[in-house]
Amino acid sequence: MKFIITGGGTGGHLAIASSLVDALIEDGHEAIFIGSTNGQDRSWFQENSSFSYVYFLNTSGVVNKKGLAKVGSLFNIIKAILKSFFILRSQKVQAVISVGGYSAAPASFASILAFKKLYIHEQNAKIGRLNSILKPFASGFFSSYESDSALKSYPVKEELFKTSRVRSKITTIIFLGGSQGAKAINDLALKVAPILSEKEINIIHQCGKSDYERVKNSYKELHIEVELFSFSNELEKLIERSDLAVSRSGASTLWELCAAKLPAFFVPYPYAAGDHQFFNAKFIVDNNLGWMMRENENLEEKLLSILDEDLTQKSTNLGSYISPNGAKDIIKQIIKDITK
């Protein structure tokens, strides 16, 4: 069978697209990618991707635009829907799989116009605006948070399951601000570093490229040895060595930590669309799997209060909320629905 996978803009969406195309190919199918000329889509899939064809259409987000800019964005999306409709027809595609983001709009709406099945993977606890519109038209809707989702497992790297372990006490903390860094998390790490050093707790810190020099010099002034880096391709190995994460709560990071059974103290990015990082972390807190506080709250006091907790129950329970083969299970479910 031939599929279109569409969506992107950010790494979280594109990581899901990458997992799904690999699962499709492994199962003997073919996949085409339709994304945007904006965002990170091209850097992920323009070269050396597993897709048989890739298309990048001139689309951008509409929600935060006003006046003529909004009209222009809507006009570009309409043109992209027509282009996607032509691709669907000419490539004889059986179904479209959306991973969300504004670049998913053209191919998703084209699937409805072409009477092709549409399947949606929603990464966040709060459903995005586009997915809210498309959900009634979808033949399948996959979410790790929705109680009525046919499958709940989130596609993450298999390595995280292989190296997962139950934590009981904290000897190493990893601070994760993402590849772009997070000043609030960086500042928190620097504030608590002297206390962590006194308690002989090791620090692993991903601070982002833009804040690397400041953070490095601050640790030097404190005379504290840490494992500091701006970005790493071996994050799984660092997660394996850690006992607690202090992290943003983007969907991919959140579920990677679940797969690793690594409890986390989440500090949601306050400007995420629809405040979705807050709702992602709230899901974890509501299920007694971790902790969360806003940036403007007393992060230092909360983090220090966690240090003496027994992590065994939270760490053990994290593993029950996600299972291996998430992408393969989603593809298996889609194929079953198409061929029934």
N, C-alpha and C positions, 0 to 999 in steps of 0.2 A: 504494500500500500504506500501511497505518497501523501505526506502531510505538510502543512505549513505550520511552523512555530513562529509566533509573533510576539513582540513586546520588548521592553528593555528600558533604556535610559540610564539605569543605575546598575551597579554590579550585582545587587541582590536579585533583580529580575533576570539578568543575563546568566547568572550562575545556574538558575533553574532551567533556562533554555538550553544551556550546555549539557546539563545532566539528562534532560529529556531527549535531546538529539542522539546522545550516545546510547541511551536505552532503546530508542527506535532502531538504530542501525544494528545494534546487537541482536535485535529480534527480526532482522531481515527486511526492514522498511527503509524508505527514503524520506528525507526531510529538506524543506526549503525554509530559509529564514527571511522574514520581512520585518525590517526595523526602520530606524530613522537616521537621517544624516546628522542629527544632533545627538547629544548624550554620548554614552560610551559604546554604542552598538558597533560602530566600525572598528574600534580598537579591539573588540572581542572577536569579531567574526569576518572581517574583510579578508584576512589571510589565514591560512592553515586551520580552517574550521572543518567540522565534520559534515556540514551542509552541502548538498549537491549544487544549490544555487543560493546566492544571497542578494537581497534587494534592500537598498537604503533610500527611503522616500523622504521628501522634504516636509517633515511634520515637527510640531513643537507643542508644548503644553498650552492649554487655553485658559485654565482656571485663574491664573495670576495675572492675566493680561487685561487691558482695558481699551475701549474705543477702537480705533482703526487696527491696532495690533491684534486685538481679539478677532476682528473680522478677517484679517489676513490669515491668522492661524486656522480659523474655521474653513476658509476657502482652500487652503493647502490640504487640509484633512479630506475635504470632499474630492479634490483631485486625486489624492492618494487612495481613497476608497475605490474610485473608478480604475485606477492602475492595479490595485490588489484584486479587483474583480476579474480583470483581464488575465492576471497571473494565475488565479484560481482555475479559470476556464481552460487556458492554454496548456497548463501543466497537468490537467486532469487530477486535481487534488481531491482526496476523499474527505478530509476533515482539517479543521484549523484548531491549533492549541495555543491559547493565549497565556502569557506569563505576566500580563499586566504592564502598567506604564502607558504614557500617552502614545507611544509608537505602536501599541497594540490595536489602537482604534481602527485604522483603515482596513486591515485584513479581517478583523473581527466583524465589523459591519458588513464587509463584502461577503463573508460566509453566510450571513443571514439573507442577503439579497440573492445569493446563488443557491440557497436552500441546501447548504453544506453544514454538517454537524460542527458545532463549536464546543470546545472544552476549555475550561478556565482553571488555572492554578492561582489561588490568592495567597500571597505570602504573609499578609498581616492580619492581626486580630480585628482591626477595623477595616471593613471592606472599602476599597478605593471607589471613587465616584464612577469611573468607567465601568468597573466590574459590577457595581450596583445596577447600572443601566442594562448591562449585558446578561446578568445572571438569569433572568426569566427566559431568555432565548437559548441558554446553554443546555446541551445534552448531558453535561457533567460539570460539577463544580467541586474542586478539591481544596480543602482548607484544613490546616492542623488545629484550628480553633473551633470550627463550626460543629455542633453536635450532630447535624444531619449530613455531614460530609461522608461520602462513600468510603473514602480513605483519608487517614489523618497523618500519615507519616510524611515528613518533610525531606525532600531530596538533599542529602549532604554527602560529603566524601566518605567513602567506605573506611578509609584509614582511621577516622575518628571513632568508629565502632570497634575496630580491632584493638585500639590502644586505650579504650575507655577503662576506667577503674573507679571503685568507690572510695571517696575521700572521707576521712574521719576528723583529722585536725589540720590546721593551717601551718605549713612550713614555707610555702612559696605562694606569692600573689602575683597574678599577671594583670597589668593595666592595659586595656584595649580601647584606644580611641579611634580605631579604624585607620586605613591608609592615609586619610587626610588629617588625622589627629583630632583631638577634642581638648580644648584648653581647660575646661572644667575638670576633666579627668586627670590631665597633666598636673594641674595645680593641686588637686587632691593628693596625688601620689607624692608630690614634693612636701606637702604639709605633714603627711603621716610617715614619711620616710625615716626620720630620726627615731620615732617610736618603734617602727617595724625593725629597724636595725638593732635597737636595744633588746627586742624580743627574739633576735636572731631569725627573723623571717626574711627570706630572700625576695627580691623584687625583679620581675621581668616587666619591661615597659615598652609598649609600642606607642610612640608619641606623635607620629606623623612628620613628614618632611619639613613643613613650614615652621614647626616649633622645636625642631631637633636641637639646634644650637643653644637656645635658651635653656631647655631642660637639661642638656648635657652639662652646661656651665653651672646650673643650679645644684646639681648633684655633686659636682666637683667642689663647689663652695661648702657643701654640707659634709664633705669627706666620706661619702657613702658610695660603696661599690654596687652597681646594678647592671643588669643586662638590658641595655638601652638600644633601641633600633627604630628607624622611621617606618620601615616596611620589611616584611619577611615572606618568602615563599615556603617556609617550613613552619608555619604557625601551628600545624597539628602537633609537631614534636614539642613545642613550647607549651601548648595547652596540656599535653600529656604529663608534663612535669609539674604543672601548677595544681594548687589545692583550692584556690578561690580566684574568680575573675571579677574585675571591676570594669564595666563595659557599657557602651551604648547598647540599645536594644533593637537594632535592625534585625529583620526576620532571620536572615541567613546566619548571622553571628549567634543569635539566641538559640536556634535549633542545633547549630554546631556544638555549642556548649552542652546542650541536652544530650546529644549523641555521645559526648565525651564524659558524661556524668559529672561535669564540673559546675558546682554551684556558683552563682553569680550575684553580685550587687550591681543592679542596673541603674544607670543615670541616663534617662532618655534624652535624645536630641530634641530641644524644645521647639525647633522650627520645622520638624518633619511634617509632611503633608497630612492634614487631618489629625495631627498629633498621634500618628499611628505607632510611634515607638513607645509612647506611654501605654497604649492599650496592649501592645505586645508584652511589655513587662508586667502589666497588671494581670494578664493571664497566668504568668509564672507565680506572682505573689498570691493570687486568689487560690491557686492550687498548692500553696505552701511549699513551693519548690525553690524559692530564692527571695531576694530583697530588692527594693526600689526606692529611690528618692529623686525629687526634682533638683535641678541645678542650684536653685536659690535656697535650698534647705540645708540643714547642718550635716553635710556629707561626712565630714571628718568624725564627728561623734558617732554617727551610725556605723561607719566602717569599723571603728575601733571596738564597738560593742559586739560586732560579729566575730572578732578574732578568737574568742574563747568558746564559741559554740561548737557543739558536736555536729559535724556535717553529715554523718552517716545516713540518716533517714532521707534528707533532701537529695543527696548524691545518688542513693539507691533508686529513689522514686523518679528522678529525672530520666533514667533509662527506660522507664515504662511508658513514656509519652512519645517516644520515637523508635522506629525500628529500621533495620537496614533495608536496602533495596527500595527506597521510596520512589525513585524515578521509574524503576522497572515495574513496580506494582501499579503505578498510575498508567503506564503504557499498556500493561496487561488488561486493566479495567477498561481503557478506551477501546482497545481491539475487540474485547468481548462485547462491548456495547454496539460497535459498528457491525459486527458479524452475527449478532443474535437474530 
